[in-house]
Each structure stands twice: as structure tokens, then as C-alpha cells.
Amino acid sequence: MASGKGFKVRRVYDPPEKDDGVRVLVDRLWPRGVSKDAAGIDEWPKSVTPSADLRKWFHAHEDRYGEFTDRYRAELSAPDLADDLAHLRDLAASQPVTLLTAVKHPDHSHVPVLLDSLRDGDAS
């Protein structure tokens, strides 16, 4: 998946690479079959992941991706997330940040929405 403004996206199942920088898990649940040592996770800000309710809703309505992205953008715009999103932006301003996910299709998940919010500062 494309990267930008200090962010790149990789699957957590891929081995860490030298240029990953800070490795941030952006899934609410820990990925199956991955040990904490093998994952090499530096941060896990669950607050910026889709809520449990939204995640369950999307699994039941994967054909309604547009609605999912709108709902997730609304969650990301909550004032209590501003500091967590700003922290990730600050990290990326000075070093590479790799957003890690276990989803099979990162381009059709919450990750592009989060990445857009981080790049654009929409949720700040």
C-alpha cells in the first residue's frame, strides 16, 4: 500500500524491516498467530481503531464500505482522539511510521481512512 508523510502500511504478518521506523498496530484486536516478539510492535493505540461496534457492523456489511468509512471518520473526529492522532503525526514528522494491520485487504479496510485522517489532519 502507498505511503506518505512519514507513514507506510504493512501487514503485521510480514517480518519487520529496517526502514519500518516506529511500528504501530492499528487493529483493535491482537492478530492471530503472531507473538509479541515476532510482531515488533512499538505502539498499539486502540483508541484510533474502529470501535468494537463499528468493526462488528462492517464485518456484517462489507458491501457498504462507503458507509463504513463515513462512520469511522465520524469516530476519528471525536475530540478525545485528537491527542492520539497528533502523537502519530508528530512521530511521522521526524521518522518513518509503519501502520500494521492483520486485515487481508488493507485497501478495503479502516486503514486508508485512518491514513487519510493522519495525512490531512481532518481529525485534529
Backbone hydrogen bonds in HBPLUS format (Angstrom, degrees):
<---DONOR---> <-ACCEPTOR-->    atom                        ^
c    i                          cat <-CA-CA->   ^        H-A-AA   ^      H-
h    n   atom  resd res      DA  || num        DHA   H-A  angle D-A-AA Bond
n    s   type  num  typ     dist DA aas  dist angle  dist       angle   num
A0004-GLY N   A0007-PHE O   2.77 MM   3  5.19 141.9  1.92 138.3 151.1     1
A0007-PHE N   A0004-GLY O   2.89 MM   3  5.19 161.8  1.92 115.5 121.6     2
A0097-VAL N   A0006-GLY O   2.73 MM  91  5.89 144.4  1.86 164.9 177.1     3
A0008-LYS N   A0097-VAL O   2.92 MM  89  6.41 138.8  2.10 154.5 161.7     4
A0099-LEU N   A0008-LYS O   2.74 MM  91  6.10 162.8  1.77 168.1 164.8     5
A0010-ARG N   A0099-LEU O   3.03 MM  89  6.37 159.2  2.08 159.0 162.2     6
A0101-THR N   A0010-ARG O   3.17 MM  91  6.64 146.4  2.29 147.7 157.7     7
A0014-ASP N   A0011-ARG O   3.09 MM   3  5.68 162.9  2.12 116.0 121.2     8
A0012-VAL N   A0101-THR O   2.85 MM  89  5.33 156.3  1.90 129.6 135.5     9
A0020-ASP N   A0017-GLU O   3.12 MM   3  5.49 162.2  2.15 120.3 120.6    10
A0022-VAL N   A0096-PRO O   3.00 MM  74  6.39 152.9  2.08 153.4 145.9    11
A0098-THR N   A0022-VAL O   2.84 MM  76  6.09 162.8  1.86 155.0 160.9    12
A0042-ASP N   A0023-ARG O   2.77 MM  19  5.19 159.3  1.81 143.8 151.0    13
A0043-GLU N   A0023-ARG O   3.19 MM  20  6.57 153.8  2.26 151.1 153.2    14
A0024-VAL N   A0098-THR O   2.85 MM  74  6.04 174.5  1.86 165.4 167.0    15
A0100-LEU N   A0024-VAL O   2.72 MM  76  5.77 169.5  1.73 152.8 153.1    16
A0025-LEU N   A0043-GLU O   2.97 MM  18  6.42 154.3  2.04 164.6 161.2    17
A0026-VAL N   A0100-LEU O   2.90 MM  74  5.85 173.0  1.91 164.6 162.5    18
A0039-ALA N   A0035-SER O   3.00 MM   4  6.16 152.6  2.07 152.2 159.7    19
A0040-GLY N   A0036-LYS O   3.36 MM   4  6.47 148.1  2.47 141.3 147.1    20
A0046-LYS N   A0044-TRP O   3.00 MM   2  5.84 121.2  2.36 113.1  96.8    21
A0048-VAL N   A0045-PRO O   3.10 MM   3  6.01 158.1  2.15 126.5 130.1    22
A0049-THR N   A0046-LYS O   3.06 MM   3  5.33 165.1  2.09 113.7 117.8    23
A0055-ARG N   A0051-SER O   2.85 MM   4  6.05 163.8  1.87 158.6 163.6    24
A0056-LYS N   A0052-ALA O   2.99 MM   4  6.17 163.5  2.02 150.4 154.3    25
A0057-TRP N   A0053-ASP O   2.92 MM   4  6.10 156.6  1.97 145.8 153.0    26
A0058-PHE N   A0054-LEU O   2.90 MM   4  6.12 162.7  1.93 152.6 156.3    27
A0059-HIS N   A0055-ARG O   3.09 MM   4  6.36 154.9  2.15 146.6 153.2    28
A0060-ALA N   A0056-LYS O   3.22 MM   4  6.49 139.4  2.40 141.4 151.4    29
A0060-ALA N   A0057-TRP O   3.06 MM   3  5.24 130.6  2.32  99.4 112.7    30
A0061-HIS N   A0057-TRP O   2.98 MM   4  6.17 121.4  2.34 138.9 155.5    31
A0061-HIS N   A0058-PHE O   3.03 MM   3  4.83 138.4  2.21  94.4 106.8    32
A0064-ARG N   A0061-HIS O   2.86 MM   3  5.54 167.2  1.87 127.5 130.7    33
A0068-PHE N   A0064-ARG O   3.03 MM   4  6.36 158.0  2.08 150.9 157.9    34
A0069-THR N   A0065-TYR O   2.84 MM   4  6.14 162.5  1.87 159.0 162.3    35
A0070-ASP N   A0066-GLY O   3.08 MM   4  6.35 156.3  2.14 145.7 152.0    36
A0071-ARG N   A0067-GLU O   2.95 MM   4  6.21 161.2  1.98 152.6 157.5    37
A0072-TYR N   A0068-PHE O   2.84 MM   4  6.09 159.4  1.88 156.4 162.5    38
A0073-ARG N   A0069-THR O   2.87 MM   4  6.01 159.9  1.91 147.9 153.5    39
A0074-ALA N   A0070-ASP O   3.06 MM   4  6.29 152.5  2.14 143.1 150.4    40
A0075-GLU N   A0071-ARG O   3.04 MM   4  6.41 151.0  2.13 142.7 150.4    41
A0076-LEU N   A0072-TYR O   2.87 MM   4  6.20 159.1  1.92 154.2 159.9    42
A0077-SER N   A0073-ARG O   3.02 MM   4  6.21 129.1  2.28 140.7 153.5    43
A0077-SER N   A0074-ALA O   3.24 MM   3  5.18 137.0  2.43  93.9 105.7    44
A0078-ALA N   A0075-GLU O   3.17 MM   3  5.60 165.5  2.19 113.9 117.5    45
A0081-LEU N   A0078-ALA O   2.98 MM   3  5.69 166.7  2.00 125.3 129.7    46
A0082-ALA N   A0079-PRO O   3.21 MM   3  5.45 158.5  2.26 108.8 115.2    47
A0085-LEU N   A0081-LEU O   3.00 MM   4  6.21 166.0  2.02 166.6 170.5    48
A0086-ALA N   A0082-ALA O   2.89 MM   4  5.98 156.9  1.94 147.0 154.4    49
A0087-HIS N   A0083-ASP O   2.90 MM   4  6.05 148.2  2.00 142.9 151.1    50
A0088-LEU N   A0084-ASP O   3.27 MM   4  6.59 156.0  2.33 142.6 147.2    51
A0089-ARG N   A0085-LEU O   3.01 MM   4  6.33 156.9  2.06 149.4 156.2    52
A0090-ASP N   A0086-ALA O   2.82 MM   4  6.02 157.2  1.87 150.6 156.9    53
A0091-LEU N   A0087-HIS O   2.97 MM   4  6.24 157.3  2.02 148.9 154.7    54
A0092-ALA N   A0088-LEU O   3.06 MM   4  6.28 162.4  2.09 147.1 151.4    55
A0093-ALA N   A0089-ARG O   2.96 MM   4  6.17 127.5  2.25 140.6 154.7    56
A0093-ALA N   A0090-ASP O   3.19 MM   3  5.09 135.9  2.39  93.6 105.9    57
A0094-SER N   A0091-LEU O   3.16 MM   3  5.72 149.5  2.26 110.2 118.1    58
A0095-GLN N   A0091-LEU O   3.07 MM   4  6.16 130.5  2.33 146.6 161.0    59
A0108-HIS N   A0105-HIS O   2.92 MM   3  5.55 158.6  1.96 123.5 130.3    60
A0114-LEU N   A0110-HIS O   3.02 MM   4  6.31 162.9  2.05 158.8 164.1    61
A0115-LEU N   A0111-VAL O   2.84 MM   4  6.00 167.7  1.85 159.7 163.5    62
A0116-ASP N   A0112-PRO O   2.90 MM   4  6.02 157.9  1.95 142.6 148.2    63
A0117-SER N   A0113-VAL O   3.01 MM   4  6.26 157.7  2.06 147.3 153.3    64
A0118-LEU N   A0114-LEU O   2.88 MM   4  6.16 153.9  1.95 152.1 159.8    65
A0119-ARG N   A0115-LEU O   2.88 MM   4  6.07 159.0  1.92 151.5 157.4    66
A0120-ASP N   A0116-ASP O   2.85 MM   4  5.85 165.7  1.87 151.6 155.9    67
A0121-GLY N   A0117-SER O   2.86 MM   4  5.38 137.8  2.04 132.9 142.4    68
A0124-SER N   A0121-GLY O   3.16 MM   3  5.40 165.4  2.18 112.4 115.0    69
